[in-house]
Amino acid sequence: MRLPALPLPLPLPRPQPLPRAARTQQLHRGTQSLSGESAPSARQPQPQPALERVAGHPIGPQVRSRFIREPLPFSAFLTDSFGRQHSYLRISVTEKCNLRCQYCMPEDGVKLTPRSQVLTTEEIVTLAGLFVREGVDKIRLTGGEPLIRPDVVQIVTRLRELEKLKTIAVTTNGINLARLLPGLQEAGLNLLNVSLDTLVPAKFEFIARRRGFHKVMEGINKAIDLGYNPVKVNCVVMRGLNEDELLDFVKLTEKKPLDVRFIEYMPFDGNKWNFKKMVSYQEMLGTIQQRWPELELLPSGTSDTAKAYKVPHFQGQIGFITSMSEHFCGSCNRLRITADGNLKVCLFGNTEVSLRDVLRSGATEEAILEIIGAAVGRKKQQHAGMFNISQMKNRPMILIGG
């Protein structure tokens, strides 16, 4: 089910109060507007101008004054009301996929967005440039399957031209990886995540509803040969399907520079999520520690999604993405743009804002940033919890961006 783009109500949640000295210092800095003109004194009553509207979204003084009067070291447009700074943008470049994985796509398929409503290369680069100028330093291309988009190499090439963008990553199912990776690497692709949920070819066909296991393994080996280190392997663990392969996946890291990330099964529209199918991080960890009691916990960064571990003397490592049992919402630094141009501030949220419509309306960069800032400012402190999420309407995973 595709969700409509929703207008953003005002006023926005205000940031947490600052100490008096800091507020005074910011007020003095804020007396100059972005154009260099003096701003009106906060002590003098001012007439309230009518709300401007851009592509149906209200833009008013509450939004503008937030950014003029309260400058932050990191862009205020990308900082939410809980102080989370969003420096990581995931862009879905297509809804199409050459697999039909059970946890990602409903059994009866999905209705695809008409091609004319999917973001063009130029629109992707334009929006990416806007986010990068505001502080985003990592962009990941997702899908659907991003490597079936004909101009994906061109998109990476264009993104590489953006100043201050440090990392370009791709999440892929690996089917086309061996063929396209040399060109992607030359274009500037830094990081690679490959989805692989089983090491048994017949089971792969059952999960993905398509053949292709050997092509995925060929793509992973090609990435290693080209020097990607680590190559991240994403494995969604589902009870009764592949939890019996945990140890086999860990063994893969003994001789190869792989980072195998075990992902808790998450509810999305149409994937028939059931709590009984979910294998928790603690259960997975216990199974692995029975075989390797010497398993070491590795240090992690503030915004890392995975809890990282390593078997001593193994070349690679493993990790657990615990979105359901131990969420990491408090350190979330990610935003998402869907293939049809909607901004999602939370993977599990069902509110979206169309940046495509705003962009195509001819809106100025300032107006687009204000809409982005309003959406980010309304991001909730954490998701609703796995049981509530399972009852909420959201897009299927394939229409969000894996």
N, C-alpha and C positions, 0 to 999 in steps of 0.2 A: 504494500500500500504506500503510495507516494504521499508525503505530507505537504500541505500547502505552506507557502512562505507566509509568515505571520508578521503583521505590523508590530512595532515595538512600542509598548506604552511608556509614558514618562510619568513621574520623574525616575531617574536612575537611582539605584542604591548608592549612597555616598560612601567614599572610602572611610576607613577607621580614623577617628580624630588623632591629630598629631599633638605632641607637646606644645605648650604655648609658645616657646621660643621658635620652634620650627614653623608654627603657623604664622607667626609674625614675619619671619624671614620670607616665607613663601608669598605672603600678602604683598610685601614690598616688591618681590620679583614679579608678581602677577599684575602690577599696575601698568605694565606695558603689554599691549595686545600683540598677537602674532604678526601684525603688520607694522608694529613699531609705534602705534598711536597710544595715547594715554587712555587707560580704561577708566570708566566712571568710578567714583568713590563708593565703597560698599556701604557708607553711612547715609548716602543720599538716596531717597526713593527714586526709582527709575520706572518709566512706563514699561509695561510688559509687551514686547512685540508679538505679533501673531506667529504661530508656528509655521516654519517653512516645511514643505513636503517634497521629498525626493523619491520618485518611484513608489509613492504611496506611504513612505515612512516619515513620521513627524520628526522634525529637527528643530530644536528650540534652544533658548538661552541656558537652560539647565545643563544641557549636554556641552554646549560650547564653553561655558564658564568653568566646567570641570577641568577642561584641558588647558585653558588659558591661565587660570588662577592657581592651579595645583600641579605644577610641573614635577615630574618624577625623574630619577636617574634613568629608568627604563621607560619606554613609551607608555603614556597613560592610556592610549587607545588599546593596548594589548595587556594591560594590567587590570585584573578584576577587583571586586570589592573586598576580597580576602587577601590581596597582596600578591597573588600568583602572577608571575610574568610569563607570557606565552611566547616562547622563542622557537617553537617547533610547529611547522605547518605540514599537514598531510593533504595532498591534492589527489583526488580520484580523477583519472584522465579518461576513463571509460567505464560503462556499466557491463560491457560484454565480457564473456569469459569462455574459454575452450574446455573448462571442466564444469562439473555440476555438484560440487562438494555438499554433503548433506547438511553440515552445520552452517553453511553460507547461503545456499540458494534453496528456496522452497521446491518441493518435488515437482510441482506443476509449473515451475519457471517463474519469471517475473516479466512485467510489461516494461519494455525499454523506453527510455526517453527518446522522442524524435531527434534525429541528428541535428536539426537546426537549433534545438534547445540545449545541446551539449556545448560546453565551453570550447571555443576554438583555441588553437595554439597561441594566437596573439592575446586572447583574453586570459589564458592561464599565465602567460608571462607578465602581463600587465598587473594582474592581481598579486602574483608572486613578488613582483618588484615593489609593490606598495607595502606588503608585509615585511619584506626584507629591510626596506628603508626605516621601518618602525622598530626593528630589532630582531626579527626572525633570522636565525643563522643556520637553520636546518630545515630542508624540505624533503619530504618523502613522497614519491609517486606511487599511487595504489590504483586499484580498480574495484570491481571487475579484475581483469588481468591486464595490467598496463602494457605488457609487451606485445599485445595484439593490436594496439593502436599504431597505425602505419607511421606516424610522425614522432614516435616516442624518442628516437635518437635526436631529432631536431629539437624537441622540447628540452632535453637535457643540455644540449649545446647552448640554447638560449638562456637557460637558467644559470649556466656556468659563467655567463657574462655579467651577472648581477654582483656588484660590489658588496662586500660584507657577508655574502652567503658562503659559509664554511663547508657545509655538507649537503650533498645530493644523494639520496638513497632511493632504492626501489624495493618494494615487496612483490614477489612474483611466485607463480606456481611452478616455474622452472621449465615448462614445456618448450618454450622458444629460447631459453636462456643461452644454451651453447652456441646457437647461431648468431644471436644479437649481442652477446656480451662484449666481444672485441670492439665493436663500434660504440657501444655505450661507455666502455672504459675510456676510449679515446675522446669521447665527448665530454667526459668529466665525472662519471659516476663514481662516488666514493665508497658507498656501503651497499650491502646486498642482504636481503632476507628472502629465503626460499621456504615456501610452505610444503611440508612433507609430514603426513600423519601416520605413515606405516612404512615398514621395510619389507613387507610381503606384497609382491606384485598383484596377486589375486585380490587381496584385501584393499589395495590401492584402487583397483577398478570398482570395488563395491562402494567405497567411501566417496570417490570422485565421480562415480557413474560414467566414467570414461577410462580408456587405457592411457598409459603414458609414464608409468613408473620409471622405465629405463631412460627416457628422455630427461626426467627430473634429475636422476643420478648423474647423467652425463653433464647436465648443466652445473651441478654442484662441483663435480670434479674439474670442469672447465674454469670455474671461478677460482678454485684453489690453484690451478696451473697458472692463472693470470695474476696471482699474487694477492688476492683478496684474503685478508687475515684480520679478524675471523670471518668466515662465512656463517651467517646466522641461519639456523634452521628452525622454523616455527612448527610446533607439533601440538595440535589441539587434542587433548586427552579425553576420551569418552569411555565410560564404563561399559564393559561388554563388547568393546570394539577394538581398542588398541592399548588399554592400560597394561596388558601383558607384555608389551614391547618396551617398557621404560628402560630396562637394563640394556637391551640391544641398542637403543639410541645413545645411552651413556657410553657404551663401548665404542661407538663411532668416534668419540672425541679422543680416544687413546692415541691414534696415529695421525689424525687429521686436525687442522686448525679450525674446528667447528665450534660454534656456540649454539648448542641445542637448547631451545627455550620451550619448556612445557607450559601450555596455556590451558587454564581452566575453561571448561565448556561454558559458553556465555549465551544467554537468551537473546534471540533476534526474531523479528517477524517471520513466521513460516518455517523455523528450523526445529519445531517440536521439542523445545528444550524441556527437560525434566530434571528435577533436583537429583533424582536417583542416578541419572547418567553422569552427573558431575563428579569428577575425582578431585578432591581438594589438594592444595599444595602440601599440607601436612601429611596426608596419606601417601602422596607420591614421594615426598622426601623420606618418609619412613621406609618405604620399599627399597629405595636406592641405598639408604644407609645400612640396611641389613646386609647388602652385598659389599658395600664399600664404607665401613664404619669410620674410615679415616677421611671421609669427605670434608673438604674445607669450605667455610663460608668466606666469600671474597668481599672486599670493600666495594661500595657502590656510590654513585653520584646522587646528588639531591633529587634529581628528576628522573632517575632510572626507573623503568617499570618492572624490571626483572630482579628477583633475588638471586644473586649469582653464587655458584658453587663450583668446586673443581676437585677432581680426584688427583691427589699428588702424583706427579710425574706424567700425567696425561697431557698431551699437547693442547687440547681444547678445553672447554668448560661447558657447564650447563647452567640453566636458569629457570626460574618459575615466575610466570605472570599470573598474579593472584587477584585478578579483578573482582572475583566473587567472594572469596573467603577472607581476604585481607586487602581491601581496596587501598589505592594510593592516590586518592583524589586530592589530598592535602598538598601534594607536590606536583600536581598536574601542570604541565607547561605546553599542552598540545591543543591545537585547533584543527578543524577539518573543513575542507571544501569538497562538496560532492561533485560528480561529473556534470550535473546540470546546474552547478554554480551556487548551491546553497551553503551557507556557513553554518556548521554545527559546532557549538562550543563544548559539547560533551558527547562522547560516543553513545551513551545510553539515554541522552535527552531526546525529546520528541518535538522540540521547538527549533525551527530553522528560519534563516533570513536569506533572501535571494540577493546575492551580490551580482549575479548575471544580469538581472533586470535593472538594477541600479546602474551598472556599467553601461548597458545598452541604451539607457535613457539619456546618456551624455552627461551624467553627473560629474561634478568636479572631484578631484582627489580628496579635498577636505570633506565633502559631503559623504563620500564613500567611507572615509576613515571614521566619521562620526557614527555612521551606522554600525561599523565594525566595533567601535568602542562601546556603543550602547549594548550590543549583543554580549560582548565580553563582560561588561559591567554587571550583567544580569545572570552570569554563570553561577550555578548553585554551589554550595560548599562541598557536596558530595552527591554521588548518584543515589537512587532510591532504594538500593538493596536488591539482591537477586530475585527475591520472590515478587516484589513490586514490579521490577523491570520485566519479569516474565509475563505480567498482566498488562503492560503498557503497549500501546501501538507505537511502533518504530519501523524504520525501513528494514528490509532484509539486509544482511551484512554486505551482500554484493552491491547494493545500491548506496551504501555508505562509503565504503573504501576500507579494505581489510588491513 
